[in-house]
Amino acid sequence: MAAGLPSLRLGLWAGTAIAMGVGVVWIGYWADRAAFGSLAMAFVALFGLYAALLMAGRRGWLSYRVLVGWGIGLRALLLFSTPNLSDDVYRFVWDGRLAAQGIHPFALTPAQVMQSGQALVGITSELFEQLNSPHYYTVYPSVCQAVFWMAAKVFPENVSGAILIIKLFLLAAEGLAVWSLWRLRPGGWAAAAYALHPLAIVEVVGNAHFEGAMVAFLLTGLWCLHRPRWWWASAFWALAIAVKLLPLLFLPILGLALEKRARWHFLGGVMLFSALLFWPLWDWVVLKNLLNSLQLYFRRFAFNASVYYVLQVLLSGTSFEGVVAARLLGALLGLVVFAGVWLLAFCQRIALLDRMVWAAGLYLLLATTVHPWYVLVPFTLSLASERRPRWRFPAVWAAAVVLSYSHYAGGGFQEQYGWIMLEYAAVGSALALDLFQGPHRRGTAPTLVPPPVNG
């Protein structure tokens, strides 16, 4: 009986892993975001299986290498799916097809392209109808645009083929993220916790969101800082900025954490590599269009917000409501984030990665738009942190954020405030535990950045 126990246990965990694969494939290929009930239950099941597999790894029943390999395998299963929880990928294809034919993606809105009457390969009314913001300029920086261009070059008229190229890039980026986590936190738990995470699997390779690439470059840049290899670190940080602009948020924290000479090596390198990567955007019309879209995004759109919604309610019935309130609150919350990040930058007694976790958390708590994949940033940074016990609120948020898909329930586009309140109640409870649990123990792992870095 005892001899058969390991075989029984192995069969049990193999069944758990296969069940997780079935759930991932169902969400990736057949789930409908309008059917929120079934989608939410599928995610609940996936998170339960995820927790079980991580527990098996912690107890030594399964190797972390096996768990990481299975996490990468689950992503590979989604390579041929068409994103069904987000339609952003169609804008990626649109931008790539414009660039492949010599038209700057930032120069014209999709509506303007269609009105021009130009005969362009792959620019069809069918593709146009699948775009979610046809009257706005694109907001995706140069690294994203390079991937879009490559996809359009390989598959100029095949949408599924172009999506596959984009997903292959993101799969490679996810492999880099897992590798960097394993290097930053030896032992394998952090790498497995990201590799198997349902939100990361579904949103990055499944729905083709570039937060996965940004996170990969951030983590690799942090690993290079740990070496320390300043130029490599700055190159990867610039790549992260050229995927999404969010890593700019962390530069004050990193800049003040580094010793003076290292600071100028790193920040100077970031500026140099960023200038090279953003060279295609150095045009006044292009920059104006980009800034215009970013301003509209932050001040007009609202999705799964928290503090922003509360303030809107408080301002209702006053002269500061509607569009005026949106603009005022967008600017005010942006200033609070700016001040908060600089305050964190001067808190040298708090570990570097912990400050980055709090900066990302502050940004998202005060943001007007929080899509599910945005939460991968504080979650992944918290995995890289050596804090013991680990931060709770990013992990809770990375699970509870799937409740925001209630926005699409029944095929509509209406915020379901009851579900959003439940999401942020969970996040707030975890945040309160993190704030009031008292002093924490340090792990035995080395600090992320060795001298000459403070914090």
N, C-alpha and C positions, 0 to 999 in steps of 0.2 A: 504493500500500500504506500509506504513512504517512498519507495523507488519510483512509483508512478506519479508522485506529487509534482516533480518538475515538469513532466510531460503535460499533465493536466493544466498546470499554471501557464505553460507556454501556449497551449491551445486556447486558453482563456484570453490571453493578451493578443494572440493572433486574431481571434474573433473580434476583439475590441478594435484593433487597428483596421480590420476589414470593414467593420461597421462604420468607422469614421470615414473610410474611403467611399462607402456607399452614400453617406450623408453629403460629403463634399461634391460628389458627382451629381447627386440630385439637385443641390442648390445651383451648381454651375451650369447644368444643361437644361433643367426642367422647371426650376422654381419661377414663380411669377411674383414680382414685388407687390402687385395689387392684392394678392392673397396673403395678407400680412399674418394671419393666424398660423397657417401652415409653415410659412417662412420662419416665424419666431420660434415655433416648436422645433423645427429642424436645427436652428442655431442652439437652442437649449440642449438638445440631444448631443450636438457636436461638442459643446463646452463640457458636458458631463463626461464624454469619452476622452476629451483632451485632459481633463483633470485626472482621470483614471490612469492614462498612459504616463503622465508626469509622475504620479505616485509610484507607479511600477519602476520608473527610472530612479527615483529617490531611494527606493528600498533595494535597489540592486537586482530586481527581477528582470529588467530589460536594460540593455546597453544604451547609453545616450547616443552612441554612434548609430545604432539601429533606429532610434527615435528620430534623429536628425535626417537620416536617409529616407525614412518614411514620410517625413514632412516635405522633403523635396519631391518625392514621388507623388504625393497628393497634388502638388502644384503642376507637375507634368501631366496629370490626368485632365487638367483644365485647359491645356494648350489649345485644343481644338473647339472649345466652347465659344459661343458668342455672348459677350457680357449682357446679362439680363437684369441686373440690379442697378445699372447706371448706363446712360447713353453718351457719356463723355467720349468714348472711343470713336464715335463718328466724326467728332470735331478733329480728333487726331488724324484720321484718314483724310479729312477735308484739307487741313493745313498741309499735310504731306504732299497731296496731289497738286496743290497750288505751288509749293516750293519746287517740286520736281519739274514744273513747267515754267520756272523762272519768275513766278509772281510771289512777292514777299507776303507771307501769311498775315503780317501785321498791317499791311497797307490798306486792305479792304475788308469790310464785313462780308459774311456770306451773302447777305441780302444784296449788297452792292455788286458783288460778283455776278449774281444771277441777273440783276437789272442791266448789267453791262452788255449782256447778250454774247459774250465771248464763247467760242466753241473750244472747250477745254476737256482733255481726256479725263474721264472719271468724275467730272464735276456735273452731276446730274440732279434733276429735280427730286429723284428718289432719295439720294443721299442728303440733299438739302432739307427734306421733310423730317429727317431723323435727327437733325441738329437741335439742341436744347436752347441755344442762344444765338440765333441766326442774325440778330441785329446788333451784336456786340463784337468788338475786335477780340482776337484771341489773347490769352493771358499766359500761354505756355512758353517758357524761356528756351534758350538756344539748344541745350542738350536734348530736351524733349523734341524740338523741331527737327534736329538731326535724325533722331530715330523715326519720326514721322516721314521725313524725306526718304530715308532708306526703305521703309516699308512701301512707299509709293513707287519707288524705283523698281523694286523687285516685283510688286504686284500693282501695276498702274490702274487696273480696272477691276480687280478682285478684292472686295472688301474683306472677305474671310481670310484671304492670304495675307493682306496687310496687317490684319489683327494678329495673325500668327507671328509675324516678324516682330511686332511690338511686344507680344507676350514672351517670345524667346529672349529678347533683351531683358525684360523684367525677371524672367526665371534666372538668368545669369546674375542679375543684381541681387536677387534673393539669396543665391548661393554665396555671394560675396558678403552679404549681411550676416548670414549664419556663421561663415568662417571668421569674420571679425569678432562676433560675439564670443565664439569659442576662444579666440586669442585673448580678448579682453578679460574674460572671466573663465579661466581654465577649469576643467572638470566636466563641462558639457551641459550643465543644467540650463543655463541662460540660453545657449544655442538651441536646445531642444524646446524650451518654452516659447521661443519665437517660431521655430521651424514648424511646430505642430499647431500653432495658434489659429483657430478657425477664421478669425477676422483677417489675419494676414494672408492666409491661403486664398480666401474668397475674393478679397478686395484688390490684391496686387496682381497676381497672375490671372485670377478668375475674371475680374472686372477691369483689368488693365489700368490700374492707377499708379502714377509715378511716385507716390510717397515711398514705395518700396525701394526705388532707385535712390531717392534722396536719403533715406535712412541708411542704405548700404554705403554710400559715399561718406556720410557723417561718421558712421562707426569705423570705417577704414581710416578716415582722417584722425579720429581719436586714437586708434591703434598706432598710427605713425607718430602722433604726439608722445605716446608712451615709449617709443623706441629710444630717444627722440629723433625724428627725421623731419625737420621743419618744412623743407620744400615739398616733400611728398605729402605732408599733412595739409599744407596750404593748397596744393593742387587738388586733393580730394575734397577739401572744403569748398573750393571754387566750383568744382563739379556739382556738389550738392546744391549750391546757390543757383547754378545754371539749370537745375532740374526744377526746383521750387525756391522762391525767395526767402522762405522761412528761416534757413540757417543764418541769415543776417542778424536775426534776433539774438543769437548766442555770441556774437563777436565781442560785445563789451565784456561779457563774463570771461571769455577765453583771454581776451587782451589783458585784462587786469590780473588774471591768474598766472600769466607767464612772467618770468624775469625779464628785465628791460630789453636785453639783447635778443633773447628768443622771441619776445613780443614783436619786435620790428621785423625779424626774419619771417615770422609766421604771417602777421598782418600784411607786410609788404608783398609776400608771396600770394596771399589771397587776392590782393588788389591787382597784381600783375596777371595772374591766371584768369581772374574774372574779366579783366579788360579784354583778354584774348578770346575768351569764350563768348563774351557779349558783343564782340566786334560787329557781327551782322546786324545788330540792333542800334549801332551808333549812327542814327539818322533822326533828325528832329521830328519828322512826321511819324516815324515808327515809334519813337519814345512817347510822343504825345498820345498816340492811339493806345499804347500799352498802359500808360498811366490813367487814361480815361476809363479803360475797362476795369482796372484795379480799383479805381475810386467808386465806380458803379457797383462793383462786386461787394465792397466793404460797407457801402452806405445805403444800398437799395435792396439787396437781397437779404433774406433772413431764413435760416433753416437750422432747427435743433439748437437754438441759442438758449442761454440760461439767464445770466444777469441782464442781458439786453432785453429779453422779454419782460422781466420783472420791472425794469425801468420804464418800458413802454406802457405797462399797465399803470404805473404811478403817474405818468405824464398824461394819461388819457383824460380828456375833459378840460385840459389846459390849452393855452395858445401854442404849446410845443407838442403837437401831435401830428401824425401823418408823416409826410415827407420831411417836414422841418425837424421833427423829433428824430427821424432816422439819421439825418445828416448830423444833427447835434450830438446824438448818442454815439454814432460811429467815430466822430472826432474825439469826443471826451474819453471813450473807452480806449481808443488808440493811445492817447496821452497817458492814461493810467498804466497801460502795458509798458510803454516806453520808460516811465518813471520806475515801475516795478523791476524791470530788467536791470536798470542801472543800480538800483538799490541792492539787488542780488549780486551784481558784479562787485560791489564793495564789501559784501559779507564773506570775507576771506576765511572765516572760521568754519563755514559750511563747505563740504567737499564739492569739487568742481561739477561732477556729474549730477549731484543732488540739486545744485543751483540750476542746471540746465533742465532737469525734470520740472522744477517749480516754474521756470520761465515758460516752458511749453504749456504747462498746465494753466498758468495765468492767462496766457494768450488765448487758449481755447475757451476758458471760462468766460472771458470778456468778448469773445468773437461773436459776430452776427451770424456766421454760417459755420456749422460744425458737421461736416459729412463724416460718416463712420470711419473712413480710412484716415482722416486727420488724426485720430486718437492713437494711431500706431506710433506716432513720434514720441510722446511722453512715455508710452508703454515700453518701447524698445530702449529708450534711454534709461528707464528704471531697471531694466534687466541688466544693463551694462554697469549700473551703480553697484558699489560694494557695500551698501548700507545693509545692516542687519537689525531687526527684520526688514524685509524689502518694503518699499512703498506700496501701499494698498490701492490708493485711488486710481493710478493709471491702469492697473489690472482690472479693477471693477469697472472702470469706464470703458475699457476695450471690450468688455462683455455687454454691459448695459446699453452701449451706443446703438446696438442693433434695433432697439426699440424705436429709434428715429425713422426706421423704414415704415412705421405706421403712417407717415406722411403720404404714402402712395396707396393706402388701403382702399380697396374698392375701385381702383383705377383713377382716383382723383389726385389732386395736389393740394392737400389741406393739412396743416399741422394739427396733430391730435395731442392736445395739451395734457390730457391725462397721462398718456404714455411718457411724454417728455418730463412731466413732474416725477413720475416713478423713476425714470432714468437718473435724474439729478438728485433725487432723494438718496438713491444708492450711492452715487458718487460723493454727495455731501457727507453721508455717514462714514464712508471710507476715509474721506479727507479729514473729518473730525478725529478719527482714530489715529491717523498719521500725525496730526498736530498735537494731540494730548496724551500720547502713549508714554511720554517721558523720554529720557536719554536713551539712545540706541547703542548696541554693541557694534564694534567694528569687526568685520570679517578678517580672516588671515591673509586674504589676497592683497597684493601690493597696491598702493595707490595708483590711480590711472596715469597720472603724469608725474614722473620722478623729478627731483630737483634738476633745473632751477625753476620749478613750478611750485607756487604756494596754493594751498587749498585742495 
